[in-house]
Amino acid sequence: MKLGKGSCHGTFGELVQGIIGERPFLITLPIPTLRSEATFIPDPGISKIRVVDSKRKAMRAGEMLLQLFGIKGGGHLEIRSNIPVGKGLASSSADIVAALRAISHSYSLSLTNETISTIAAKLEPTDGVMYEEVVAYDYIHGQLMESFGVLPPYILVGMDLGGTINTIEFNQAPKAYSRDDRKHFSEAYDLVKKGFRDKNLSYICKAATMSARVNQKILPKPVFHQLEKLALTYQGGTVIAHSGTIAGILIDRNIPNCHEAVSHLSREMSVPFKRLNINLFHYDSEEKNSSLMK
């Protein structure tokens, strides 16, 4: 036994989320600078895992892991995260994955992403953040469907529309997807595959916008139409948290004057909410940094 450490990235919503056939799925949008960092100090003298703050899901996940490997005892789990809660940024999924990795590190356990998925899915719908790359993932059953790799170079400008969403309650409610909606999900999935195959972000942007548009009937974003128009100005796409409060624009980093485009997008995205205290989010895949801007 030793001090265990583990970490996990968050996401900015999803590129696509819906159903194919009758199978629920999402396509992840990993943001490496949104992170949960966990440390675990094993303590054979206690029978439970003790956590700081309210990280109850991570605690339960850790206890399930110890039970799975037949380990008795407990320890002290601490999680530090810069991921806002209830926004659609995979905060609780990242906490769970980071905790499982820290505990497995402490006990030198052989932990696979499949095992993480199985445990996480028993606690809540999970975001596929145990995978570093972009993946298609069955978020209800915790199963990898397909791995796509790393996105072509991009810049993301997003915003938090306020409030929080309880993901468990949201996913328990039935979604009234029409035949056309299901067709759009299938088309969006194929566009993502084509975008990765051709290393062409425009197909992926189109897929994200299609999925966000369908989600307007499920969890509408009041700024969707403004964002869609802005995104088209730069041949970009509209990205949302399908079960959260964030929305944004994804653009190709290789377009001419991309940083001027980001400045313009940031100004225009602030216009509808001038009187509110809105946070803007900026992530540059090449510079590997993100920032929150008032």
ABEGO torsion letter per residue (X at the ends): XBBBBBBBBBBBEBABBEBBEABBBBBBBBBAABBBBBBBBBBAABABBBBBEABAAAAAAAAAAAAAAGBBEBEBBBBBBABBBGAGAGAAAAAAAAAAAAAAAAAGBBBBAAAAAAAAAAABBBAGAABABBBBBBAAAGBBABBAEBBBBBBBBBBBAEEBBBAAAAAABBBBBBAAAAAAAAAAAAAAAAAAAAGBAAAAAAAAAAAAAAAAAABBBAAAAAAAAAAAAAGBBBBBBAABABBBBBBBAABBGAAAAAAAAAAAAAAAAAABBBBBBBBBAAAGBBBBBX
